[in-house]
Amino acid sequence: MKELNRDEIFIEIKKALIDLFELEDADIQLETKLYQELDLDSLDAVDLVVHLQKLTGKKIKPDEFKLVRSVEDVVNSVENLLKEKE
């Protein structure tokens, strides 16, 4: 998989949120809170993790994802995962 920059990671996560949870593009910003503002629950978070694992080809540790609260946190997690490959 080619190296994604931060903006491309955000775009991929945004697409995933729209596809998986039928959210509106305009509702998804970096500072958007996953649970409070997008009404995601723990099962939704698992679906998102599975999707991100496919995207990155990396295993995401559930403990790391427990700390994720905003879309930006997801971007940071994916960015860190991709850097681990190097």
C-alpha positions as protocol buffer text, in pm:
chain_id: "A"
residue {
  index: 1
  type: MET
  ca { x: 0 y: 0 z: 0 }
}
residue {
  index: 2
  type: LYS
  ca { x: 131 y: 343 z: -86 }
}
residue {
  index: 3
  type: GLU
  ca { x: 219 y: 581 z: 193 }
}
residue {
  index: 4
  type: LEU
  ca { x: -74 y: 805 z: 280 }
}
residue {
  index: 5
  type: ASN
  ca { x: -28 y: 1156 z: 408 }
}
residue {
  index: 6
  type: ARG
  ca { x: -240 y: 1296 z: 690 }
}
residue {
  index: 7
  type: ASP
  ca { x: -499 y: 1451 z: 457 }
}
residue {
  index: 8
  type: GLU
  ca { x: -537 y: 1127 z: 261 }
}
residue {
  index: 9
  type: ILE
  ca { x: -582 y: 932 z: 586 }
}
residue {
  index: 10
  type: PHE
  ca { x: -855 y: 1176 z: 692 }
}
residue {
  index: 11
  type: ILE
  ca { x: -1029 y: 1136 z: 354 }
}
residue {
  index: 12
  type: GLU
  ca { x: -1019 y: 754 z: 384 }
}
residue {
  index: 13
  type: ILE
  ca { x: -1158 y: 765 z: 738 }
}
residue {
  index: 14
  type: LYS
  ca { x: -1428 y: 1009 z: 632 }
}
residue {
  index: 15
  type: LYS
  ca { x: -1525 y: 778 z: 343 }
}
residue {
  index: 16
  type: ALA
  ca { x: -1537 y: 483 z: 583 }
}
residue {
  index: 17
  type: LEU
  ca { x: -1761 y: 670 z: 827 }
}
residue {
  index: 18
  type: ILE
  ca { x: -1996 y: 772 z: 545 }
}
residue {
  index: 19
  type: ASP
  ca { x: -2006 y: 421 z: 394 }
}
residue {
  index: 20
  type: LEU
  ca { x: -2027 y: 223 z: 717 }
}
residue {
  index: 21
  type: PHE
  ca { x: -2260 y: 445 z: 919 }
}
residue {
  index: 22
  type: GLU
  ca { x: -2445 y: 653 z: 656 }
}
residue {
  index: 23
  type: LEU
  ca { x: -2316 y: 978 z: 801 }
}
residue {
  index: 24
  type: GLU
  ca { x: -2315 y: 1311 z: 621 }
}
residue {
  index: 25
  type: ASP
  ca { x: -1986 y: 1438 z: 479 }
}
residue {
  index: 26
  type: ALA
  ca { x: -2041 y: 1782 z: 636 }
}
residue {
  index: 27
  type: ASP
  ca { x: -2077 y: 1627 z: 984 }
}
residue {
  index: 28
  type: ILE
  ca { x: -1728 y: 1477 z: 981 }
}
residue {
  index: 29
  type: GLN
  ca { x: -1443 y: 1711 z: 1076 }
}
residue {
  index: 30
  type: LEU
  ca { x: -1115 y: 1638 z: 1253 }
}
residue {
  index: 31
  type: GLU
  ca { x: -1252 y: 1768 z: 1584 }
}
residue {
  index: 32
  type: THR
  ca { x: -1580 y: 1575 z: 1556 }
}
residue {
  index: 33
  type: LYS
  ca { x: -1640 y: 1347 z: 1856 }
}
residue {
  index: 34
  type: LEU
  ca { x: -1714 y: 990 z: 1747 }
}
residue {
  index: 35
  type: TYR
  ca { x: -1947 y: 893 z: 2029 }
}
residue {
  index: 36
  type: GLN
  ca { x: -2116 y: 1219 z: 2127 }
}
residue {
  index: 37
  type: GLU
  ca { x: -2154 y: 1388 z: 1789 }
}
residue {
  index: 38
  type: LEU
  ca { x: -2169 y: 1095 z: 1545 }
}
residue {
  index: 39
  type: ASP
  ca { x: -2360 y: 862 z: 1781 }
}
residue {
  index: 40
  type: LEU
  ca { x: -2122 y: 573 z: 1724 }
}
residue {
  index: 41
  type: ASP
  ca { x: -2121 y: 295 z: 1981 }
}
residue {
  index: 42
  type: SER
  ca { x: -1867 y: 28 z: 2072 }
}
residue {
  index: 43
  type: LEU
  ca { x: -1990 y: -207 z: 1796 }
}
residue {
  index: 44
  type: ASP
  ca { x: -1950 y: 73 z: 1543 }
}
residue {
  index: 45
  type: ALA
  ca { x: -1597 y: 127 z: 1671 }
}
residue {
  index: 46
  type: VAL
  ca { x: -1521 y: -242 z: 1608 }
}
residue {
  index: 47
  type: ASP
  ca { x: -1654 y: -210 z: 1251 }
}
residue {
  index: 48
  type: LEU
  ca { x: -1434 y: 94 z: 1199 }
}
residue {
  index: 49
  type: VAL
  ca { x: -1128 y: -88 z: 1337 }
}
residue {
  index: 50
  type: VAL
  ca { x: -1190 y: -382 z: 1100 }
}
residue {
  index: 51
  type: HIS
  ca { x: -1218 y: -141 z: 807 }
}
residue {
  index: 52
  type: LEU
  ca { x: -898 y: 42 z: 909 }
}
residue {
  index: 53
  type: GLN
  ca { x: -713 y: -289 z: 942 }
}
residue {
  index: 54
  type: LYS
  ca { x: -807 y: -367 z: 581 }
}
residue {
  index: 55
  type: LEU
  ca { x: -699 y: -19 z: 475 }
}
residue {
  index: 56
  type: THR
  ca { x: -362 y: -30 z: 650 }
}
residue {
  index: 57
  type: GLY
  ca { x: -288 y: -401 z: 635 }
}
residue {
  index: 58
  type: LYS
  ca { x: -192 y: -370 z: 1002 }
}
residue {
  index: 59
  type: LYS
  ca { x: -346 y: -520 z: 1312 }
}
residue {
  index: 60
  type: ILE
  ca { x: -493 y: -254 z: 1538 }
}
residue {
  index: 61
  type: LYS
  ca { x: -466 y: -330 z: 1908 }
}
residue {
  index: 62
  type: PRO
  ca { x: -805 y: -282 z: 2080 }
}
residue {
  index: 63
  type: ASP
  ca { x: -632 y: -111 z: 2374 }
}
residue {
  index: 64
  type: GLU
  ca { x: -498 y: 161 z: 2146 }
}
residue {
  index: 65
  type: PHE
  ca { x: -841 y: 224 z: 2004 }
}
residue {
  index: 66
  type: LYS
  ca { x: -1003 y: 261 z: 2347 }
}
residue {
  index: 67
  type: LEU
  ca { x: -836 y: 602 z: 2377 }
}
residue {
  index: 68
  type: VAL
  ca { x: -985 y: 727 z: 2051 }
}
residue {
  index: 69
  type: ARG
  ca { x: -1252 y: 993 z: 2102 }
}
residue {
  index: 70
  type: SER
  ca { x: -1245 y: 1213 z: 1791 }
}
residue {
  index: 71
  type: VAL
  ca { x: -1195 y: 1174 z: 1417 }
}
residue {
  index: 72
  type: GLU
  ca { x: -851 y: 1330 z: 1462 }
}
residue {
  index: 73
  type: ASP
  ca { x: -762 y: 1056 z: 1715 }
}
residue {
  index: 74
  type: VAL
  ca { x: -847 y: 798 z: 1447 }
}
residue {
  index: 75
  type: VAL
  ca { x: -629 y: 983 z: 1194 }
}
residue {
  index: 76
  type: ASN
  ca { x: -342 y: 989 z: 1446 }
}
residue {
  index: 77
  type: SER
  ca { x: -380 y: 616 z: 1517 }
}
residue {
  index: 78
  type: VAL
  ca { x: -373 y: 524 z: 1149 }
}
residue {
  index: 79
  type: GLU
  ca { x: -82 y: 760 z: 1084 }
}
residue {
  index: 80
  type: ASN
  ca { x: 116 y: 596 z: 1366 }
}
residue {
  index: 81
  type: LEU
  ca { x: 31 y: 248 z: 1236 }
}
residue {
  index: 82
  type: LEU
  ca { x: 153 y: 334 z: 888 }
}
residue {
  index: 83
  type: LYS
  ca { x: 477 y: 476 z: 1026 }
}
residue {
  index: 84
  type: GLU
  ca { x: 542 y: 146 z: 1209 }
}
residue {
  index: 85
  type: LYS
  ca { x: 581 y: -28 z: 872 }
}
residue {
  index: 86
  type: GLU
  ca { x: 899 y: 162 z: 792 }
}
